[in-house]
Amino acid sequence: LVLLFFHLSQYLAIPLFPIYFVNELGLTDEHIGIGTALFYLTVLIGSTQLSWLVRRIGHKSVTGWGVVGMSLYPFFLAFATQVWEYYAISILGGLVWALVGGAQLNYLLEACPPEDRPSHLAWYTIILNACALSGSLLGPVFASLMGISLALILVGFLRGLAGVAILKWG
């Protein structure tokens, strides 16, 4: 259930980012490409430190704190006005995604009973896909009702709550 909450909060923002990049920040294709490259470069660099961090605090904590960190991406983006801020946010986003992307599946596998992993993973996949669909549909609705900046702030808050939920009840 905590991963359902995380994935829903994750996918609420995904369709809002490109709209915000172009309509609010006025980013060009080149800017977005550089930001994307910075994001994935920091995912790569951050991934090299994942093993050390997981040994120290465990997959659940790395996932939870990574999700808390992911809350900063939409929150800071909502206040960005310059391309360099977008670049900085992309670097931060890459670092926290390295944590979540690297530890989340192992956290899930640790939480599943070994004798019933296939059914747990099947349900997880269904939940993940349902969140991708519903979040992608609801995110734009929130943005049209409250404005895109406020929707990004809300999503950041929800992601933060999801990270806390993983740490507390996951």
Disulfide bonds with the S-S distance in Angstrom:
none
